[in-house]
Amino acid sequence: MAKPNYQFEKRQKEMAKKSKQEEKRRQKLADISLVDSDSQTAPLPDAMPSSTDGAPSIPSHVET
C-alpha cells in the first residue's frame, strides 16, 4: 500500500493559496486604476453652495 505524500499536498495547497492572493492583488490594482481613470476624465459637477442652516442658497442672479 502506498503511503500519502504529505509534502506534495502541502506544496499544492500553498501554491493555490499564493495564486489566489495574487489574483486578489491584481483585481484590487485593476479596480483602483479604473477609479483613478474615471475620476480624471469625468468633469466635476458644479455644486451650488448651501447656506449654514442646511437649506440650499439661491444664486444672486435669481430674483425672489
Stockholm file with secondary structure:
# STOCKHOLM 1.0

chainA/1-64         MAKPNYQFEKRQKEMAKKSKQEEKRRQKLADISLVDSDSQTAPLPDAMPSSTDGAPSIPSHVET
#=GR chainA/1-64 SS CCCCCHHHHHHHHHHHHHHHHHHHHHHHHHHHHHHHHHHHHSCCCCCCCBCTTSSBCCCTTSCC
#=GC SS_cons        CCCCCHHHHHHHHHHHHHHHHHHHHHHHHHHHHHHHHHHHHSCCCCCCCBCTTSSBCCCTTSCC
//
